[in-house]
Amino acid sequence: MSRSPVPSDLSIGQMAARAGVPVSTLHFYEAEGLIRSWRNPANHRRYDRRELRRVAIIKVAQAVGVSLSEIREVLDRLPRDRAVSAQDWAEAAAPWRAMLDERIALMTRLRDQMGHCIGCGCLSLDSCPLYNAQDRLGRSGPGPRRWTGTAGERA
Ligand code: FES
């Protein structure tokens, strides 16, 4: 990508330091087409400061388990020929809302029910005979039936 330099552009070292990622991570994100750089006349890689937001979104999304392909789908919806507005970000991320709500609900159950019977079939806790006597939840399917909200009962 070629363009005219602006004072706020960052070297790869500055970009890595500000984003809090190793240089190798920036190379990886760029190879994956998630971020872009350009080359100055000395052939040094430069980043538009706005790429920092993309790196931040990638890092946070990865931390909560969003795959790179899901991240790419969102980033690909953003315009590259002009500054990305708050509205652009909101519209691009809209498809994530239901997926993130689902993950938040699952993480909440994980946090709150680790010490309780989750209907996994182990029958190893004192509460299992109360909530999953003789593994009756296993008849409705595999996995932790009370965690995934598929037990056909209120958790
Ligand atoms: S915790 Fe596994 S069946 Fe109760």
Boltz pocket constraint, residues with backbone or C-beta under 6 A from the ligand:
constraints:
  - pocket:
      binder: B
      contacts: [[A, 116], [A, 117], [A, 118], [A, 119], [A, 120], [A, 121], [A, 122], [A, 123], [A, 124], [A, 125], [A, 127], [A, 128], [A, 132]]
      max_distance: 6.0
